[in-house]
Amino acid sequence: MVKTEGNRSYTPVLRQCFLTASVAVNIIAHGCVIGFSAILIPSLRRPESHIQVTTSEESWIASIVGFALIMGNFIITPLMDTWGRKKCHLLTTVPVLTGWFLLLLVNNVAGLITARFLQGISMGMLGPLGSIIIGEMTDPKNRGAFLTSVSLSLTIGVLSTHSMGTYFSWQQNALICSFITFTSLLLIIYNPESPSWLIAKGRFKEGEEIFFWLRGRNAEQEAELENMIAAQRMNRKSSVSEEQLPLKIKVKRFFVYLKDTSKKPEFYKPITIMFLLYTMFQFAGINVISSYAMDIIHQVVGPTANAKFLMVLLDVERLICNILAVFLMKTLRRRTLLFSSGAVCVLSYIGKCLYVYAKQNNKLPFDNELIPILLIALYMSSLTVGISSIPFAISGEIFPLEYRGLGGGISVLALSLNFFIAVKSFPILTHSIGLPSTYLLYAGIVVVCLVVIYFMMPETKDRTLQEIEDSFRGLSRADQKSAEPLNSYTNGEMRRCSSHILY
């Protein structure tokens, strides 16, 4: 066993790294899906292309992924709680692999859209699942950094497919991307099941073994596990009497359950926060610029710009900023990182708007390509450092265990729907109201989301999932402490009872 200072061991961290890597490699393949349209669409415009497309068909090829995400969300939401995290994770690799191979076989636009639709389903399935797996199975002290790997992996995927697109045909690109998904499939096979899910299903012994295997064993970890088991025992006591009921009554009670659950602050507050975070994430434009990178560069910088080179350069910047975000996530508060990067994003949106407007109306004192390139670079850094990393980190932390699958599946609908709206509407808006007005509209949406989030989102850094869950229920730290078992440890000290009479 690899040792560190004192009695601590690297082994649990390495196991958590392996687990995160299986999710990350799968997400890299999905990043390839997002960036693939920026390579595919310009290739289809060439006269020698065997598939010819219209402008409307181009927007469908780019945006159908967002529409398909919704179906993936609906599929994975019930399966997460019934099949478990590992089986569902394996399932996510099937549609995206099928999509890559279908792209190699089709010879018409309908086939391309179908292949992209299948890949979108896979992305919709992994959207809530990936963050939940990492959030449940990693230590709170490292959870933020591990969750940041979600946005980092998307960046690596986009960079990979954009870079390969400068050297290979889109068909060769698709074949290479399929091997990335196959690699993630091999890694997932060797992953354990989530201890949180096992405990929620009453499999306490299995959950305990995997929990300590992943996290190591000390007083702090034992206390966290005891609190989790105690909370789930209470939930199971209230639901065990319903297990033998007829299907008709179960369905009726399920809808009553949804109605009652929707009134609970620990359910509707996290969903509202995630709806706003995902809406802000999409209209900040991370997937828009990934899908239409070369078109945007030509519009902002100029038609003579080397769009392929600048596209790859922006992806490299995005990768560097994502790596920086991993370290910032460990040092800065979630709220600080989100609102500072959000402010920079809005300012860069306004800067690009003013520059393009002045350029289109011949009001620039001088025309220098360096200025728009710097504005785009500033914009990309703001997206990557905070806006694209915080939502995925928060989504793995904010939902109570009881509603984690349901809440994650419902909230990620905002990610899916706004992906489709933002990517589909961008070329339409730029043609109808112009690029400057489109940027102003998107900036306004980001501002509204940030303002509401400011008053709703709690700080989650370095807090256990149970503490975050209790905070939404309105439980104070004193309430949480009184609910702890008498033999639990807090800061290395055993809880004591002031009386020797116990009832």
C-alpha positions as CSV (number, residue, x, y, z in Angstrom):
1,M,0.0,0.0,0.0
2,V,1.4,3.4,-1.0
3,K,1.9,5.6,2.1
4,T,1.7,9.3,2.7
5,E,2.4,11.3,5.9
6,G,1.3,9.6,9.1
7,N,-1.2,6.8,8.7
8,R,-2.9,8.2,5.6
9,S,-2.8,6.2,2.4
10,Y,-2.9,7.2,-1.3
11,T,-4.8,4.0,-2.2
12,P,-8.4,5.3,-1.6
13,V,-7.6,8.5,-3.7
14,L,-6.2,6.3,-6.5
15,R,-9.3,4.2,-6.5
16,Q,-11.4,7.3,-6.7
17,C,-9.2,8.5,-9.5
18,F,-9.8,5.3,-11.4
19,L,-13.6,5.6,-10.9
20,T,-13.5,9.2,-12.0
21,A,-11.4,8.2,-15.1
22,S,-14.1,5.8,-16.3
23,V,-16.7,8.6,-16.2
24,A,-14.3,11.1,-17.7
25,V,-13.3,8.9,-20.7
26,N,-17.0,8.4,-21.4
27,I,-17.6,12.1,-21.3
28,I,-14.6,12.7,-23.6
29,A,-16.4,10.7,-26.2
30,H,-19.5,12.9,-25.7
31,G,-17.3,16.0,-26.0
32,C,-16.3,14.6,-29.4
33,V,-20.0,14.4,-30.3
34,I,-20.5,18.1,-29.4
35,G,-17.5,19.2,-31.4
36,F,-18.1,16.9,-34.3
37,S,-20.6,19.2,-36.0
38,A,-18.0,21.9,-36.4
39,I,-16.0,19.4,-38.5
40,L,-18.9,17.7,-40.2
41,I,-20.9,20.7,-41.4
42,P,-18.0,22.5,-43.3
43,S,-17.1,19.2,-44.9
44,L,-20.7,18.7,-46.1
45,R,-20.6,22.2,-47.7
46,R,-17.9,21.2,-50.1
47,P,-18.9,20.5,-53.7
48,E,-17.2,17.1,-53.7
49,S,-19.2,15.9,-50.7
50,H,-21.5,12.9,-51.4
51,I,-24.1,14.3,-49.0
52,Q,-25.4,17.8,-49.7
53,V,-27.2,19.8,-47.0
54,T,-29.2,23.0,-46.7
55,T,-28.8,25.6,-44.0
56,S,-31.8,24.3,-42.1
57,E,-30.5,20.7,-42.3
58,E,-27.1,22.0,-41.0
59,S,-28.8,23.4,-37.9
60,W,-30.7,20.2,-37.3
61,I,-27.4,18.1,-37.5
62,A,-25.9,20.4,-34.9
63,S,-28.9,20.8,-32.6
64,I,-30.6,17.4,-32.7
65,V,-28.2,16.2,-30.0
66,G,-29.9,18.7,-27.6
67,F,-33.3,17.4,-28.5
68,A,-32.3,13.8,-28.0
69,L,-30.8,14.6,-24.6
70,I,-34.4,15.0,-23.3
71,M,-35.2,11.4,-24.3
72,G,-32.0,10.2,-22.6
73,N,-33.0,12.0,-19.4
74,F,-36.4,10.3,-19.3
75,I,-34.8,6.9,-19.9
76,I,-32.1,7.2,-17.2
77,T,-34.2,8.8,-14.4
78,P,-36.1,5.7,-13.4
79,L,-33.3,3.3,-14.2
80,M,-30.8,5.0,-11.9
81,D,-32.8,4.0,-8.9
82,T,-33.8,0.6,-10.0
83,W,-30.8,-0.8,-11.9
84,G,-28.1,0.9,-10.0
85,R,-25.4,3.3,-11.1
86,K,-23.0,0.8,-12.7
87,K,-25.4,-0.9,-15.0
88,C,-26.8,2.4,-16.2
89,H,-23.3,3.7,-16.8
90,L,-22.6,0.6,-19.0
91,L,-25.9,1.3,-20.8
92,T,-24.8,4.8,-21.8
93,T,-22.1,3.5,-24.0
94,V,-24.4,1.6,-26.3
95,P,-26.2,4.4,-28.2
96,V,-23.1,6.5,-28.7
97,L,-21.2,3.6,-30.1
98,T,-24.1,2.8,-32.4
99,G,-24.2,6.4,-33.5
100,W,-20.5,6.5,-34.5
101,F,-20.8,3.3,-36.6
102,L,-24.0,4.5,-38.2
103,L,-22.2,7.7,-39.3
104,L,-19.8,5.6,-41.2
105,L,-22.6,3.7,-43.0
106,V,-25.2,6.3,-44.0
107,N,-25.2,8.3,-47.2
108,N,-28.0,10.8,-46.6
109,V,-29.0,13.7,-44.2
110,A,-31.7,11.6,-42.5
111,G,-29.0,9.0,-41.6
112,L,-26.7,11.6,-40.2
113,I,-29.5,13.1,-38.1
114,T,-30.5,9.7,-36.8
115,A,-26.9,8.9,-35.8
116,R,-26.6,12.2,-34.0
117,F,-29.9,11.6,-32.3
118,L,-28.7,8.3,-30.9
119,Q,-25.6,9.9,-29.6
120,G,-27.7,12.6,-28.0
121,I,-29.7,10.0,-26.1
122,S,-26.5,8.6,-24.7
123,M,-25.4,12.1,-23.6
124,G,-28.8,12.7,-22.0
125,M,-28.4,9.4,-20.0
126,L,-24.9,10.3,-18.8
127,G,-25.7,13.9,-18.1
128,P,-27.2,13.4,-14.6
129,L,-25.5,10.0,-14.0
130,G,-21.9,11.0,-14.4
131,S,-22.0,13.7,-11.7
132,I,-24.0,11.6,-9.4
133,I,-21.5,8.7,-9.6
134,I,-18.5,11.0,-8.9
135,G,-20.4,12.9,-6.2
136,E,-21.5,9.8,-4.3
137,M,-18.2,7.9,-4.5
138,T,-15.5,10.5,-3.8
139,D,-14.3,12.2,-0.6
140,P,-15.9,15.6,0.1
141,K,-12.4,17.1,0.3
142,N,-11.6,16.1,-3.3
143,R,-15.1,16.0,-4.7
144,G,-15.0,19.4,-6.2
145,A,-11.8,18.6,-8.2
146,F,-13.1,15.3,-9.3
147,L,-16.4,16.8,-10.4
148,T,-14.6,19.4,-12.4
149,S,-13.2,16.6,-14.5
150,V,-16.7,16.5,-16.1
151,S,-16.2,19.9,-17.9
152,L,-12.5,19.1,-18.4
153,S,-13.4,15.9,-20.2
154,L,-15.9,17.7,-22.4
155,T,-13.1,20.1,-23.3
156,I,-10.7,17.3,-24.1
157,G,-13.3,15.7,-26.3
158,V,-14.1,18.9,-28.2
159,L,-10.4,19.6,-28.6
160,S,-9.7,16.0,-29.8
161,T,-12.3,16.0,-32.5
162,H,-11.5,19.6,-33.7
163,S,-7.8,18.7,-33.9
164,M,-8.4,15.4,-35.7
165,G,-10.7,17.3,-38.1
166,T,-7.7,19.3,-39.4
167,Y,-5.9,16.1,-40.4
168,F,-8.6,13.4,-41.0
169,S,-11.9,13.2,-42.9
170,W,-15.0,13.3,-40.8
171,Q,-15.5,9.5,-41.4
172,Q,-12.0,8.7,-40.1
173,N,-12.7,11.1,-37.2
174,A,-15.9,9.2,-36.3
175,L,-14.0,5.8,-36.3
176,I,-11.3,7.2,-34.0
177,C,-14.0,8.6,-31.6
178,S,-15.7,5.2,-31.4
179,F,-12.5,3.7,-29.8
180,I,-12.7,6.3,-27.0
181,T,-16.2,5.1,-26.1
182,F,-15.0,1.5,-26.2
183,T,-12.1,2.4,-23.8
184,S,-14.6,3.8,-21.3
185,L,-16.7,0.6,-21.6
186,L,-13.7,-1.4,-20.5
187,L,-13.0,0.9,-17.5
188,I,-16.6,0.8,-16.4
189,I,-16.6,-3.0,-16.2
190,Y,-14.1,-2.9,-13.4
191,N,-15.9,-0.2,-11.3
192,P,-17.9,-1.1,-8.1
193,E,-21.5,-0.2,-7.5
194,S,-22.2,3.1,-5.7
195,P,-22.3,2.5,-1.9
196,S,-25.0,5.2,-1.6
197,W,-27.3,3.3,-3.9
198,L,-26.6,0.0,-2.1
199,I,-27.4,1.6,1.2
200,A,-30.6,3.1,-0.2
201,K,-31.6,-0.4,-1.3
202,G,-31.0,-1.8,2.2
203,R,-27.8,-3.6,1.2
204,F,-25.9,-2.1,4.1
205,K,-23.1,-4.7,4.3
206,E,-22.2,-4.4,0.7
207,G,-22.5,-0.6,0.8
208,E,-20.2,-0.4,3.9
209,E,-17.5,-2.6,2.3
210,I,-17.4,-0.5,-0.9
211,F,-17.6,2.8,1.0
212,F,-14.5,2.0,3.0
213,W,-12.7,0.4,0.0
214,L,-13.2,3.7,-1.9
215,R,-12.7,6.1,1.0
216,G,-10.4,4.5,3.5
217,R,-11.4,4.0,7.1
218,N,-11.1,6.5,9.9
219,A,-13.4,8.2,12.5
220,E,-14.5,10.9,10.0
221,Q,-15.5,8.3,7.3
222,E,-17.2,6.1,9.8
223,A,-19.3,9.0,11.1
224,E,-20.3,10.0,7.6
225,L,-21.3,6.4,6.8
226,E,-23.3,6.0,10.1
227,N,-25.2,9.2,9.3
228,M,-26.0,8.0,5.8
229,I,-27.2,4.6,7.0
230,A,-29.3,6.1,9.8
231,A,-31.0,8.5,7.3
232,Q,-31.7,5.6,4.9
233,R,-33.0,3.3,7.6
234,M,-35.6,5.9,8.5
235,N,-36.6,6.3,4.8
236,R,-36.9,2.5,4.4
237,K,-39.1,2.1,7.5
238,S,-41.6,4.5,6.0
239,S,-41.7,2.7,2.6
240,V,-41.4,-1.0,3.5
241,S,-45.1,-1.3,4.2
242,E,-45.9,-0.3,0.6
243,E,-43.8,-3.0,-1.1
244,Q,-46.6,-5.6,-1.3
245,L,-49.4,-3.3,-2.5
246,P,-51.2,-3.8,-5.8
247,L,-49.9,-2.1,-8.9
248,K,-52.9,0.3,-9.1
249,I,-52.4,1.5,-5.6
250,K,-48.6,1.8,-6.1
251,V,-49.2,4.0,-9.2
252,K,-51.7,6.2,-7.3
253,R,-49.3,6.5,-4.4
254,F,-46.5,7.4,-6.8
255,F,-48.3,10.4,-8.1
256,V,-49.3,11.4,-4.5
257,Y,-45.6,11.0,-3.7
258,L,-44.6,13.3,-6.6
259,K,-47.2,15.8,-5.5
260,D,-46.0,15.8,-1.8
261,T,-42.3,15.7,-2.8
262,S,-42.6,18.7,-5.0
263,K,-43.6,20.8,-2.0
264,K,-40.4,19.8,0.0
265,P,-37.7,22.5,-0.1
266,E,-35.0,19.8,-0.2
267,F,-36.5,18.7,-3.6
268,Y,-37.7,21.9,-5.3
269,K,-34.9,24.2,-4.3
270,P,-32.1,22.0,-5.8
271,I,-34.1,21.5,-9.0
272,T,-34.7,25.3,-9.3
273,I,-31.0,26.0,-8.8
274,M,-29.9,23.4,-11.3
275,F,-32.5,24.6,-13.9
276,L,-31.0,28.1,-13.6
277,L,-27.4,26.8,-13.7
278,Y,-28.0,24.7,-16.8
279,T,-29.9,27.5,-18.6
280,M,-27.0,29.9,-17.8
281,F,-24.5,27.2,-19.0
282,Q,-26.1,26.8,-22.4
283,F,-26.8,30.5,-23.1
284,A,-23.3,31.4,-22.0
285,G,-22.6,29.6,-25.3
286,I,-20.2,26.8,-24.6
287,N,-21.9,24.4,-26.9
288,V,-22.8,27.1,-29.4
289,I,-19.1,28.0,-30.0
290,S,-18.2,24.3,-30.0
291,S,-20.8,23.6,-32.8
292,Y,-20.3,26.7,-34.9
293,A,-16.7,27.6,-34.0
294,M,-15.4,28.4,-37.5
295,D,-18.6,30.3,-38.5
296,I,-18.3,32.5,-35.3
297,I,-14.6,33.1,-35.9
298,H,-15.3,34.3,-39.4
299,Q,-18.1,36.6,-38.3
300,V,-16.2,38.1,-35.3
301,V,-12.6,38.2,-36.5
302,G,-13.1,38.4,-40.2
303,P,-13.6,36.2,-43.3
304,T,-9.8,36.1,-43.9
305,A,-9.0,34.6,-40.5
306,N,-7.5,31.1,-40.2
307,A,-10.6,29.7,-38.6
308,K,-9.3,26.1,-38.2
309,F,-6.1,27.2,-36.5
310,L,-7.9,29.6,-34.2
311,M,-10.6,27.0,-33.4
312,V,-7.9,24.5,-32.2
313,L,-6.1,27.4,-30.3
314,L,-9.3,28.2,-28.5
315,D,-9.7,24.5,-27.6
316,V,-6.2,24.4,-26.2
317,E,-7.0,27.5,-24.1
318,R,-10.2,25.9,-22.9
319,L,-8.2,22.8,-21.9
320,I,-5.6,24.9,-19.9
321,C,-8.4,26.8,-18.2
322,N,-10.2,23.6,-17.3
323,I,-7.1,22.3,-15.7
324,L,-6.8,25.6,-13.8
325,A,-10.5,25.1,-12.7
326,V,-9.6,21.8,-11.1
327,F,-7.2,23.6,-8.7
328,L,-9.5,26.6,-8.3
329,M,-12.3,24.3,-7.3
330,K,-10.2,23.0,-4.4
331,T,-9.2,26.5,-3.2
332,L,-12.1,28.9,-3.9
333,R,-15.7,28.7,-2.8
334,R,-18.2,27.6,-5.4
335,R,-20.1,30.8,-5.3
336,T,-17.0,33.0,-5.7
337,L,-15.8,31.1,-8.7
338,L,-19.3,31.1,-10.3
339,F,-20.1,34.8,-10.0
340,S,-16.7,36.1,-10.8
341,S,-16.5,34.0,-14.0
342,G,-20.2,34.9,-14.8
343,A,-19.3,38.6,-14.6
344,V,-16.4,38.2,-17.0
345,C,-18.6,36.2,-19.4
346,V,-21.2,39.0,-19.5
347,L,-18.6,41.7,-20.0
348,S,-16.9,39.8,-22.8
349,Y,-20.3,39.2,-24.5
350,I,-20.9,43.0,-24.4
351,G,-17.4,43.6,-25.7
352,K,-17.9,41.3,-28.6
353,C,-21.3,42.8,-29.3
354,L,-19.9,46.4,-29.4
355,Y,-16.9,45.3,-31.6
356,V,-19.0,43.5,-34.2
357,Y,-21.5,46.3,-34.2
358,A,-18.8,49.0,-34.7
359,K,-17.2,46.8,-37.4
360,Q,-20.4,46.2,-39.3
361,N,-21.2,50.0,-39.3
362,N,-17.6,51.1,-40.2
363,K,-17.1,52.9,-36.8
364,L,-13.8,51.2,-35.8
365,P,-10.9,53.7,-35.6
366,F,-8.7,50.8,-36.8
367,D,-9.3,47.2,-37.8
368,N,-7.0,44.8,-35.9
369,E,-7.7,41.1,-35.7
370,L,-5.9,40.9,-32.4
371,I,-8.8,42.7,-30.5
372,P,-11.6,40.3,-31.5
373,I,-9.3,37.3,-30.9
374,L,-8.5,38.6,-27.3
375,L,-12.3,39.1,-26.7
376,I,-13.1,35.6,-27.8
377,A,-10.2,34.3,-25.7
378,L,-11.4,36.2,-22.6
379,Y,-14.9,34.9,-23.2
380,M,-13.7,31.3,-23.5
381,S,-11.7,31.5,-20.3
382,S,-14.7,32.8,-18.4
383,L,-16.8,29.9,-19.7
384,T,-14.3,27.3,-18.8
385,V,-13.0,28.3,-15.4
386,G,-16.4,28.7,-13.7
387,I,-19.6,28.6,-15.8
388,S,-19.0,25.2,-17.4
389,S,-17.4,23.6,-14.3
390,I,-19.7,24.7,-11.5
391,P,-23.0,23.3,-12.7
392,F,-21.6,19.8,-13.1
393,A,-19.9,20.0,-9.7
394,I,-23.1,21.3,-8.0
395,S,-25.3,18.7,-9.7
396,G,-23.3,15.9,-8.0
397,E,-23.6,17.6,-4.5
398,I,-26.9,19.3,-4.2
399,F,-29.6,16.6,-4.4
400,P,-30.7,14.5,-1.3
401,L,-30.0,10.8,-1.8
402,E,-33.7,9.9,-1.7
403,Y,-34.4,12.2,-4.8
404,R,-30.9,12.1,-6.4
405,G,-32.0,10.1,-9.5
406,L,-35.4,11.8,-9.9
407,G,-34.1,15.3,-9.1
408,G,-31.0,14.9,-11.3
409,G,-33.1,13.6,-14.2
410,I,-35.7,16.3,-14.0
411,S,-33.2,19.2,-13.6
412,V,-31.0,18.1,-16.5
413,L,-34.0,18.6,-18.8
414,A,-33.1,22.3,-18.6
415,L,-29.6,21.3,-19.9
416,S,-31.1,19.3,-22.7
417,L,-33.8,21.7,-23.8
418,N,-31.6,24.7,-23.7
419,F,-28.9,22.9,-25.6
420,F,-31.4,22.4,-28.4
421,I,-32.8,25.9,-28.2
422,A,-29.4,27.7,-28.0
423,V,-27.7,25.7,-30.8
424,K,-30.8,25.6,-33.1
425,S,-31.6,29.3,-32.6
426,F,-28.1,30.7,-33.0
427,P,-27.9,30.7,-36.8
428,I,-31.6,31.8,-37.0
429,L,-31.0,34.7,-34.7
430,T,-27.8,35.8,-36.3
431,H,-29.5,35.9,-39.7
432,S,-32.6,37.7,-38.4
433,I,-31.4,40.2,-35.8
434,G,-27.7,40.1,-36.3
435,L,-24.8,38.8,-34.2
436,P,-24.5,41.8,-31.9
437,S,-28.2,41.6,-30.8
438,T,-27.9,37.8,-30.4
439,Y,-25.0,38.3,-28.0
440,L,-26.9,40.9,-26.0
441,L,-29.9,38.5,-25.8
442,Y,-27.7,35.7,-24.5
443,A,-25.9,38.0,-22.1
444,G,-29.3,39.1,-20.7
445,I,-30.4,35.5,-20.0
446,V,-27.1,34.8,-18.2
447,V,-27.5,37.9,-16.0
448,V,-31.1,36.9,-15.0
449,C,-29.9,33.4,-14.1
450,L,-27.0,34.7,-12.0
451,V,-29.2,37.2,-10.1
452,V,-31.7,34.5,-9.0
453,I,-28.9,31.9,-8.3
454,Y,-27.2,34.5,-6.0
455,F,-30.1,34.4,-3.6
456,M,-30.8,30.7,-3.8
457,M,-27.6,28.6,-4.1
458,P,-25.8,27.6,-0.8
459,E,-22.1,27.1,-0.5
460,T,-21.3,23.4,-0.9
461,K,-17.5,23.3,-0.7
462,D,-16.0,20.8,1.8
463,R,-19.5,19.8,3.1
464,T,-20.6,16.2,3.1
465,L,-23.6,15.3,1.0
466,Q,-25.6,14.6,4.2
467,E,-24.9,18.1,5.5
468,I,-26.0,19.7,2.2
469,E,-29.1,17.6,2.3
470,D,-29.9,18.7,5.9
471,S,-29.4,22.4,5.1
472,F,-32.1,22.3,2.4
473,R,-34.4,20.6,5.0
474,G,-33.7,23.6,7.3
475,L,-31.8,21.6,9.9
476,S,-29.2,23.5,11.8
477,R,-25.8,22.1,12.8
478,A,-27.2,21.7,16.4
479,D,-30.1,19.6,15.0
480,Q,-27.7,17.5,12.9
481,K,-25.5,16.9,16.0
482,S,-28.5,15.8,18.1
483,A,-29.4,13.3,15.5
484,E,-26.0,11.7,15.4
485,P,-25.5,8.3,17.1
486,L,-24.0,8.5,20.6
487,N,-20.9,6.5,19.5
488,S,-20.2,8.8,16.5
489,Y,-17.1,10.9,16.2
490,T,-16.9,14.6,15.4
491,N,-13.5,16.2,15.1
492,G,-12.0,13.1,16.7
493,E,-14.2,13.3,19.8
494,M,-17.0,10.8,20.8
495,R,-20.4,12.2,21.6
496,R,-21.3,12.0,25.3
497,C,-24.6,11.8,27.1
498,S,-25.1,13.9,30.2
499,S,-27.3,11.4,31.9
500,H,-26.8,7.7,32.6
501,I,-30.5,7.0,32.1
502,L,-31.3,6.1,28.5
503,Y,-34.7,5.3,27.2
